[in-house]
Amino acid sequence: MNKILKSLAVAAVAVLASFQTMAQTVQDGLKNLDAERYNAAETIFKQLVSSAPTAENYYYLGYYYLNLQDGANDLEKAKDAFTKGAALDAKRPDPLNRVGLATVKLLSGDRAGAKADFDLIKKDTKNKNADVMFRIGEAYALSDKVNDPAEAVTNIQAGLDLQKVKNNPDYYIAMAKAYLIKNDGGAAMTALENAANMGQKLAKIKTLMGRVWYQGKQYQKAQGFFNEAIAADPEYAPAYYYLSNLFTTFGNFGQAAKNAKLALEKSEATPAEKLRYIKLATASKDYEGALSILNQIFDTEKDPIKFRLKGYIQVEKGECADGVKNIGEFLNQAAKERHLASDWGMLGRGYACIKDDANKKLNDSLAVFNMETAIEKGDSTYDYRGAIVNIYKAQRNWSRVAESYEKQIAVSKKGGTATDYYNLADAYMRGRNFSKADTIYSKAIELYKDTWLFPYMQKARAKQYALGTTVDSTFSAAPYYEKYVNLSTDVNKADPKNAKYFSEAYGYLGYKALLVEKNPAKATEFMNLALKFDPTNTKAQQVLQSINAGTTPAAGTTPSPNNNSPSGGAQPKN
């Protein structure tokens, strides 16, 4: 009898140990899933099903397939696992596997069918199964594309209300994700704080908190939480991933590259993780690091994204012809819904930097076309308009330069800046459309609010050029030359780079004083100032000689002062 009791005790201990090991293994699988170690998680869940094909183990295998990298899923495999889990008890199918099957239906786009299934499962469990309510709520927040955050919050809260002891942070984590879909960062943060108070999964929770602040553009706070996540678990790869993104946003590309590398080192280094690293490294301008890993997987990787990534890197490195070829290959192979506006932009940038004089005209045309396409598609990651302008400037195609600036101003939310209008006026000036330049300079002057005075100089010039051979007996440019000299500081006047502009302005005002105001003394004063700033101003010298000789030049017979070129001449930077 004692032997029998002893055997039963040993068996009981063995069974208990088995259950403890199994429970721990499930938790290990979930821990790996939380840490985005997807291969390890899949291996654990498959082993569980193989060694103990229970409803619970089938459920977690299916759950794994609903939560793959970057929000992806494998609905067929998930459905297969849930179906097997539900079929273990034909009379009373496991409710969680039924939730899993309804979730597959939801993510497949059958919202009504999923809702009907969820309602039936809740009815069959008498609305008293907390896990059922939680998993139904979670289902509504799994996808960025197919979701219902209101249903998610309602069901998760119902699950929380059924719990006597609230000790599962996953409830609040799922609720936070639902609030993030609603773009309610405050409520999401409250849910995550409740989760953190349980003292579990702190690395995941702190990372999510950081993402909330990052989404709200509170970058310093986001960085603090990412660092707290790493302190809680230095092996938690997602924290490094988001920290790399954060540093890229700051423009701190060195730290971005460092954390991208750490994210790869802490992950499983699968091809998928390597692709993610390549994207991070490219964004952080670590082109050599990105290319090194890309070359490792290029021949075996089937996803055509490899061509996009290689093409982007090559264009950034100046290997433009090869870059164009690879980006074009991606666009040819990848489904259209995967095309990004930046693909056209980078293709345009590639054509623009190809060094091929024989085909430069064609390449410039293709560069402009593709960058215009990127702008139309909404890509704001690069100054395409500026790049297009530079192409037209190199061609000295000023009408196209002006057209580009017109487009830039037209789409500007603020209606264009002072610099935009100055550049537009300058393009019209160089294209010899002086009347248009005159008008646009007025807008630039208005917007600069006298913080930069050179537009007064250019408007004065434009007014003169617009007249052509017509005699301007009123000297209509005078008010703008007067503004230029009267508003200028002593520092501006002492700068040798500005000397020729002051000489030009005083020379013009001297002509006006002599010919319109009939004031030789004032004219002499201005001409002397013109020569003070530029002793080589021969026209000012000629006028002084005329005044001293007692003769007055007839209106319209004396040339304008020096440095008055329609091409604009050398100009200060704005």
Secondary structure as the mmCIF struct_conf table of DSSP 4:
data_model
#
loop_
_struct_conf.conf_type_id
_struct_conf.id
_struct_conf.beg_label_comp_id
_struct_conf.beg_label_asym_id
_struct_conf.beg_label_seq_id
_struct_conf.end_label_comp_id
_struct_conf.end_label_asym_id
_struct_conf.end_label_seq_id
HELX_RH_AL_P HELX_RH_AL_P1 ASN A 2 ASP A 34
TURN_TY1_P TURN_TY1_P1 ALA A 35 GLU A 36
HELX_RH_AL_P HELX_RH_AL_P2 TYR A 38 SER A 51
HELX_RH_AL_P HELX_RH_AL_P3 ALA A 55 TYR A 65
TURN_TY1_P TURN_TY1_P2 LEU A 66 LEU A 66
BEND BEND1 ASN A 67 ASN A 67
HELX_RH_3T_P HELX_RH_3T_P1 GLN A 69 GLY A 71
HELX_RH_AL_P HELX_RH_AL_P4 LEU A 75 ALA A 87
TURN_TY1_P TURN_TY1_P3 LEU A 88 LEU A 88
BEND BEND2 ASP A 89 ARG A 92
HELX_RH_AL_P HELX_RH_AL_P5 PRO A 95 LEU A 107
TURN_TY1_P TURN_TY1_P4 SER A 108 GLY A 109
HELX_RH_AL_P HELX_RH_AL_P6 ARG A 111 ASP A 124
TURN_TY1_P TURN_TY1_P5 THR A 125 ASN A 127
HELX_RH_AL_P HELX_RH_AL_P7 ALA A 130 ALA A 139
TURN_TY1_P TURN_TY1_P6 TYR A 140 ALA A 141
BEND BEND3 LEU A 142 LEU A 142
BEND BEND4 ASP A 144 VAL A 146
HELX_RH_AL_P HELX_RH_AL_P8 PRO A 149 LEU A 162
BEND BEND5 LYS A 164 VAL A 165
HELX_RH_AL_P HELX_RH_AL_P9 PRO A 169 ILE A 181
TURN_TY1_P TURN_TY1_P7 LYS A 182 ASN A 183
HELX_RH_AL_P HELX_RH_AL_P10 GLY A 185 ALA A 196
TURN_TY1_P TURN_TY1_P8 ASN A 197 GLY A 199
BEND BEND6 GLN A 200 LYS A 201
HELX_RH_AL_P HELX_RH_AL_P11 LEU A 202 GLN A 215
TURN_TY1_P TURN_TY1_P9 GLY A 216 LYS A 217
HELX_RH_AL_P HELX_RH_AL_P12 TYR A 219 ALA A 232
TURN_TY1_P TURN_TY1_P10 PRO A 234 GLU A 235
HELX_RH_AL_P HELX_RH_AL_P13 ALA A 237 PHE A 250
TURN_TY1_P TURN_TY1_P11 GLY A 251 GLY A 251
HELX_RH_AL_P HELX_RH_AL_P14 PHE A 253 LYS A 266
BEND BEND7 SER A 267 SER A 267
HELX_RH_AL_P HELX_RH_AL_P15 PRO A 271 ALA A 283
TURN_TY1_P TURN_TY1_P12 SER A 284 LYS A 285
HELX_RH_AL_P HELX_RH_AL_P16 TYR A 287 ILE A 297
TURN_TY1_P TURN_TY1_P13 PHE A 298 THR A 300
BEND BEND8 ASP A 303 ASP A 303
TURN_TY1_P TURN_TY1_P14 PRO A 304 PRO A 304
HELX_RH_AL_P HELX_RH_AL_P17 ILE A 305 LYS A 317
TURN_TY1_P TURN_TY1_P15 GLY A 318 GLY A 318
HELX_RH_AL_P HELX_RH_AL_P18 CYS A 320 GLN A 333
BEND BEND9 ALA A 334 ALA A 334
HELX_RH_3T_P HELX_RH_3T_P2 LYS A 336 ARG A 338
HELX_RH_AL_P HELX_RH_AL_P19 ALA A 341 CYS A 353
HELX_RH_3T_P HELX_RH_3T_P3 ASP A 357 ASN A 359
HELX_RH_AL_P HELX_RH_AL_P20 LYS A 360 GLU A 376
TURN_TY1_P TURN_TY1_P16 LYS A 377 GLY A 378
BEND BEND10 THR A 381 TYR A 382
HELX_RH_AL_P HELX_RH_AL_P21 TYR A 384 ALA A 394
TURN_TY1_P TURN_TY1_P17 GLN A 395 ARG A 396
HELX_RH_AL_P HELX_RH_AL_P22 TRP A 398 VAL A 411
TURN_TY1_P TURN_TY1_P18 LYS A 413 LYS A 414
BEND BEND11 GLY A 415 GLY A 415
HELX_RH_AL_P HELX_RH_AL_P23 ALA A 418 ARG A 430
TURN_TY1_P TURN_TY1_P19 GLY A 431 ARG A 432
HELX_RH_AL_P HELX_RH_AL_P24 PHE A 434 TYR A 448
TURN_TY1_P TURN_TY1_P20 LYS A 449 ASP A 450
BEND BEND12 THR A 451 THR A 451
HELX_RH_AL_P HELX_RH_AL_P25 PHE A 454 LEU A 467
TURN_TY1_P TURN_TY1_P21 GLY A 468 THR A 469
BEND BEND13 THR A 470 THR A 470
TURN_TY1_P TURN_TY1_P22 SER A 473 THR A 474
TURN_TY1_P TURN_TY1_P23 SER A 476 ALA A 477
HELX_RH_AL_P HELX_RH_AL_P26 ALA A 478 LEU A 487
HELX_RH_AL_P HELX_RH_AL_P27 ASP A 490 ALA A 494
HELX_RH_3T_P HELX_RH_3T_P4 PRO A 496 ASN A 498
HELX_RH_AL_P HELX_RH_AL_P28 ALA A 499 LEU A 515
TURN_TY1_P TURN_TY1_P24 VAL A 516 VAL A 516
BEND BEND14 GLU A 517 GLU A 517
HELX_RH_AL_P HELX_RH_AL_P29 PRO A 520 PHE A 533
TURN_TY1_P TURN_TY1_P25 PRO A 535 THR A 536
HELX_RH_AL_P HELX_RH_AL_P30 THR A 538 ASN A 548
TURN_TY1_P TURN_TY1_P26 ALA A 549 GLY A 550
HELX_LH_PP_P HELX_LH_PP_P1 PRO A 553 ALA A 554
TURN_TY1_P TURN_TY1_P27 ALA A 555 THR A 557
BEND BEND15 THR A 558 THR A 558
HELX_LH_PP_P HELX_LH_PP_P2 PRO A 559 PRO A 561
BEND BEND16 ASN A 562 ASN A 563
TURN_TY1_P TURN_TY1_P28 PRO A 566 SER A 567
BEND BEND17 ALA A 570 ALA A 570
#
